[in-house]
């Protein structure tokens, strides 16, 4: 058991060390911020305490020494400067090494600990002496303390003694409320911050599509809120929209709620008495008509009103059932991975069940299967949510990278991050690390100019690298941009010609040309540095991002900078696909790429595999690829075939298939090693009946076709020359 | 061959921020597609945010499709920020990552189980 605790300690210590690194970099920016200094001290103190508890003596001894030094810093005996931050960061790295060692560290590490402490002490003694010499001239330490906002929905501190009151709130915005920029969703969201909240929209007045004024607000809300705040706090939220919104706040009498058992239902009592069985009760209930349905049918109430009343009932029931619960527990990631695998299997099995059920045409079985489908879908979503982590966990590492690397390169640069709270699947985040390291190193080495060059160009001598993340539908867009020199088009073109990637005198669009920097061994650097210039790195970026099912885009402006945009799917485990058939094989096209489907006669489509044929689609020319020929299916095609129109690499192409079966939720399975070299496929999946379907990599298909075209153009040009 | 003549399904991909500035144009596109094909599918995969006007438009299109005897569906994946808009407005309860599920929950009958 103690081993389990030790593992937990190590895990927690690694998290603390990561926080420490972040705090130290913040401290470098704001050396007088007492809050940050205290936080650094506290972290050291926590590591010291828990390492002693679990028998990691060397860590405990080492942190004890560092803690004493941090204590001097906290007391203002000296000021944190770059030298101190360097040493403390070194300490942090050393602690990581100690953690990887057994509780009693190796002699080498023990000696490194002593050496580090000695250097630390010498450094701080010197700084303390300097501070004393200059005593009275140092600026006063300013206390920066931000008041922490109260957590949403929690009842803490003084609020604990206040009683929870439940309100029924009717919100009916006027149709014109949106004209002044008000967002009713935000107002309703603010109510949720006051306590436990159940929100029900009232939709009854939304007109049909042909009659709707899309810029008017038709929706209203019924909200049931249990809060310790008073009615004024609720009304305050709507204070700026008083004239644009009807608000009704009523206190619900809930005296019987807390502490009392809800009365038993008749069915429950009959089962307890052994008069009937749960099955009989379920059967009877399924035949019973719901009161809501009856009232709506009699036009006594509207469907919206019934829904709202049900939500209120549900809210009160949940409030009653609410018990003290711990907010979070720590679960090993291997357990989560195992859970995701199981859920994946369950989704496949559920598809099989649905398929089998459809064959039986049994109403009762269909109803059970539908319920099961809904449950599996919710289970899958919840499980996926558990694996989501904020991308900021990766971002924080890069501050250190930029700090250390810019010093090595004698450049000045800072990193700015945005959207650190954006969540991504844990597996995707792990795989994103290397590409981001390469891109940031590349930006620092090739993008950001030296301080002298920047000054000469009228720029701030300190360059900026911006790392940002944002959700875009099923994807996350991660961008790495710099305000450096931008890509050198001429140099890239020359190199591309030299390497035979482009024929001499061949015209090539910027977007196509810049994609060539991702080719293996491609580098325009005149000298090879320890950071970059060998042409390894950018090809890794593309390979890794494509292995995640994503893509990389480049935008560059000479003398202004370069922006790399990584488009990455939120999760690697499950995608929505369009199931299609070619010959006797099943394929899945990722649905997010699909624009539409049109029919084509097989006589027109034949021969399209070897080159791109063209048809028209909504007034535009649409190049298409015959996948029968592409994947070498030799059976006879059906007379009428389908073109699935997909968006790939900023363009639109058609994929000719025999037939489109329909939307299909796909659990992605990796292709075996044997198929690693097969291009145009990104994975496989198992269909409901056990058949394997291959998942198409539409970007790769488009790249292969583009490559063929560039090659054809090069041959044609050289032939003419 | 102009393949438009035989196309019977259109997937409209909504992209970026769906709000008051764009709903007029989106309404027009939906009406146009309903006049051309029997099934209109809106893909939400590339939507980064949606406000109440966008949500209303989905309801309006659904009701319109029922009246016209056409089909209206949602497809793709729902971004967390979009999911948040539907959840905070009470349009759905709990997590919903796929537009197909979102569709089922948005347009389901409003009379549920009452323990009357």
HADDOCK unambig.tbl for C-alpha pairs under 7 A between the chains (distance, minus, plus):
assign (segid A and resid 185 and name CA) (segid B and resid 52 and name CA) 6.77 0.50 0.50
assign (segid A and resid 185 and name CA) (segid B and resid 88 and name CA) 6.73 0.50 0.50
assign (segid A and resid 185 and name CA) (segid B and resid 89 and name CA) 5.59 0.50 0.50
assign (segid A and resid 188 and name CA) (segid B and resid 89 and name CA) 6.65 0.50 0.50
assign (segid A and resid 189 and name CA) (segid B and resid 88 and name CA) 5.53 0.50 0.50
assign (segid A and resid 199 and name CA) (segid B and resid 89 and name CA) 6.47 0.50 0.50
assign (segid A and resid 199 and name CA) (segid B and resid 90 and name CA) 4.61 0.50 0.50
assign (segid A and resid 200 and name CA) (segid B and resid 90 and name CA) 4.90 0.50 0.50
assign (segid A and resid 200 and name CA) (segid B and resid 91 and name CA) 6.89 0.50 0.50
assign (segid A and resid 201 and name CA) (segid B and resid 89 and name CA) 6.63 0.50 0.50
assign (segid A and resid 201 and name CA) (segid B and resid 90 and name CA) 5.83 0.50 0.50
assign (segid A and resid 201 and name CA) (segid B and resid 91 and name CA) 6.25 0.50 0.50
assign (segid A and resid 206 and name CA) (segid B and resid 56 and name CA) 6.82 0.50 0.50
assign (segid A and resid 206 and name CA) (segid B and resid 60 and name CA) 6.45 0.50 0.50
assign (segid A and resid 207 and name CA) (segid B and resid 60 and name CA) 6.07 0.50 0.50
assign (segid A and resid 208 and name CA) (segid B and resid 60 and name CA) 4.55 0.50 0.50
assign (segid A and resid 208 and name CA) (segid B and resid 61 and name CA) 6.61 0.50 0.50
assign (segid A and resid 208 and name CA) (segid B and resid 63 and name CA) 5.86 0.50 0.50
assign (segid A and resid 208 and name CA) (segid B and resid 64 and name CA) 5.12 0.50 0.50
assign (segid A and resid 209 and name CA) (segid B and resid 57 and name CA) 6.99 0.50 0.50
assign (segid A and resid 209 and name CA) (segid B and resid 60 and name CA) 4.61 0.50 0.50
assign (segid A and resid 209 and name CA) (segid B and resid 61 and name CA) 5.05 0.50 0.50
assign (segid A and resid 209 and name CA) (segid B and resid 64 and name CA) 5.54 0.50 0.50
assign (segid A and resid 214 and name CA) (segid B and resid 23 and name CA) 5.83 0.50 0.50
assign (segid A and resid 214 and name CA) (segid B and resid 24 and name CA) 5.98 0.50 0.50
assign (segid A and resid 214 and name CA) (segid B and resid 53 and name CA) 6.18 0.50 0.50
assign (segid A and resid 214 and name CA) (segid B and resid 57 and name CA) 6.68 0.50 0.50
assign (segid A and resid 215 and name CA) (segid B and resid 20 and name CA) 5.63 0.50 0.50
assign (segid A and resid 215 and name CA) (segid B and resid 23 and name CA) 6.93 0.50 0.50
assign (segid A and resid 215 and name CA) (segid B and resid 53 and name CA) 6.31 0.50 0.50
assign (segid A and resid 217 and name CA) (segid B and resid 53 and name CA) 6.88 0.50 0.50
assign (segid A and resid 290 and name CA) (segid B and resid 113 and name CA) 6.37 0.50 0.50
assign (segid A and resid 290 and name CA) (segid B and resid 114 and name CA) 6.47 0.50 0.50
assign (segid A and resid 291 and name CA) (segid B and resid 114 and name CA) 6.70 0.50 0.50
assign (segid A and resid 292 and name CA) (segid B and resid 111 and name CA) 5.57 0.50 0.50
assign (segid A and resid 293 and name CA) (segid B and resid 111 and name CA) 5.80 0.50 0.50
assign (segid A and resid 303 and name CA) (segid B and resid 110 and name CA) 5.52 0.50 0.50
assign (segid A and resid 303 and name CA) (segid B and resid 111 and name CA) 6.07 0.50 0.50
assign (segid A and resid 304 and name CA) (segid B and resid 110 and name CA) 6.50 0.50 0.50
assign (segid A and resid 306 and name CA) (segid B and resid 111 and name CA) 6.29 0.50 0.50
assign (segid A and resid 307 and name CA) (segid B and resid 110 and name CA) 5.52 0.50 0.50
assign (segid A and resid 307 and name CA) (segid B and resid 111 and name CA) 6.00 0.50 0.50
assign (segid A and resid 307 and name CA) (segid B and resid 112 and name CA) 6.99 0.50 0.50
assign (segid A and resid 310 and name CA) (segid B and resid 114 and name CA) 6.53 0.50 0.50
assign (segid A and resid 381 and name CA) (segid B and resid 95 and name CA) 6.32 0.50 0.50
assign (segid A and resid 381 and name CA) (segid B and resid 96 and name CA) 6.38 0.50 0.50
assign (segid A and resid 381 and name CA) (segid B and resid 97 and name CA) 6.18 0.50 0.50
assign (segid A and resid 382 and name CA) (segid B and resid 95 and name CA) 6.63 0.50 0.50
assign (segid A and resid 471 and name CA) (segid B and resid 48 and name CA) 6.03 0.50 0.50
assign (segid A and resid 471 and name CA) (segid B and resid 79 and name CA) 6.40 0.50 0.50
assign (segid A and resid 472 and name CA) (segid B and resid 16 and name CA) 6.90 0.50 0.50
assign (segid A and resid 472 and name CA) (segid B and resid 46 and name CA) 5.18 0.50 0.50
assign (segid A and resid 472 and name CA) (segid B and resid 47 and name CA) 5.85 0.50 0.50
assign (segid A and resid 472 and name CA) (segid B and resid 48 and name CA) 4.60 0.50 0.50
assign (segid A and resid 472 and name CA) (segid B and resid 79 and name CA) 6.56 0.50 0.50
assign (segid A and resid 473 and name CA) (segid B and resid 44 and name CA) 6.45 0.50 0.50
assign (segid A and resid 473 and name CA) (segid B and resid 45 and name CA) 4.09 0.50 0.50
assign (segid A and resid 473 and name CA) (segid B and resid 46 and name CA) 3.97 0.50 0.50
assign (segid A and resid 473 and name CA) (segid B and resid 47 and name CA) 4.76 0.50 0.50
assign (segid A and resid 473 and name CA) (segid B and resid 48 and name CA) 5.47 0.50 0.50
assign (segid A and resid 473 and name CA) (segid B and resid 77 and name CA) 6.30 0.50 0.50
assign (segid A and resid 473 and name CA) (segid B and resid 78 and name CA) 5.74 0.50 0.50
assign (segid A and resid 473 and name CA) (segid B and resid 79 and name CA) 4.32 0.50 0.50
assign (segid A and resid 474 and name CA) (segid B and resid 45 and name CA) 4.94 0.50 0.50
assign (segid A and resid 474 and name CA) (segid B and resid 46 and name CA) 6.51 0.50 0.50
assign (segid A and resid 474 and name CA) (segid B and resid 77 and name CA) 4.98 0.50 0.50
assign (segid A and resid 474 and name CA) (segid B and resid 78 and name CA) 6.21 0.50 0.50
assign (segid A and resid 474 and name CA) (segid B and resid 79 and name CA) 5.60 0.50 0.50
assign (segid A and resid 576 and name CA) (segid B and resid 76 and name CA) 6.34 0.50 0.50
assign (segid A and resid 591 and name CA) (segid B and resid 76 and name CA) 6.32 0.50 0.50
assign (segid A and resid 592 and name CA) (segid B and resid 45 and name CA) 5.97 0.50 0.50
assign (segid A and resid 592 and name CA) (segid B and resid 76 and name CA) 5.74 0.50 0.50
assign (segid A and resid 595 and name CA) (segid B and resid 11 and name CA) 5.27 0.50 0.50
assign (segid A and resid 595 and name CA) (segid B and resid 12 and name CA) 6.87 0.50 0.50
assign (segid A and resid 596 and name CA) (segid B and resid 9 and name CA) 6.64 0.50 0.50
assign (segid A and resid 596 and name CA) (segid B and resid 10 and name CA) 5.28 0.50 0.50
assign (segid A and resid 596 and name CA) (segid B and resid 11 and name CA) 5.13 0.50 0.50
assign (segid A and resid 597 and name CA) (segid B and resid 7 and name CA) 6.72 0.50 0.50
assign (segid A and resid 597 and name CA) (segid B and resid 9 and name CA) 6.70 0.50 0.50
assign (segid A and resid 598 and name CA) (segid B and resid 3 and name CA) 6.09 0.50 0.50
assign (segid A and resid 598 and name CA) (segid B and resid 6 and name CA) 6.55 0.50 0.50
assign (segid A and resid 598 and name CA) (segid B and resid 7 and name CA) 4.84 0.50 0.50
assign (segid A and resid 599 and name CA) (segid B and resid 3 and name CA) 6.40 0.50 0.50
assign (segid A and resid 599 and name CA) (segid B and resid 6 and name CA) 6.27 0.50 0.50
assign (segid A and resid 599 and name CA) (segid B and resid 7 and name CA) 6.69 0.50 0.50
assign (segid A and resid 600 and name CA) (segid B and resid 3 and name CA) 6.98 0.50 0.50
assign (segid A and resid 615 and name CA) (segid B and resid 1 and name CA) 6.77 0.50 0.50
assign (segid A and resid 616 and name CA) (segid B and resid 2 and name CA) 5.46 0.50 0.50
assign (segid A and resid 616 and name CA) (segid B and resid 3 and name CA) 6.41 0.50 0.50
assign (segid A and resid 617 and name CA) (segid B and resid 2 and name CA) 6.92 0.50 0.50
assign (segid A and resid 617 and name CA) (segid B and resid 3 and name CA) 6.25 0.50 0.50
assign (segid A and resid 617 and name CA) (segid B and resid 4 and name CA) 6.22 0.50 0.50
assign (segid A and resid 618 and name CA) (segid B and resid 4 and name CA) 6.16 0.50 0.50
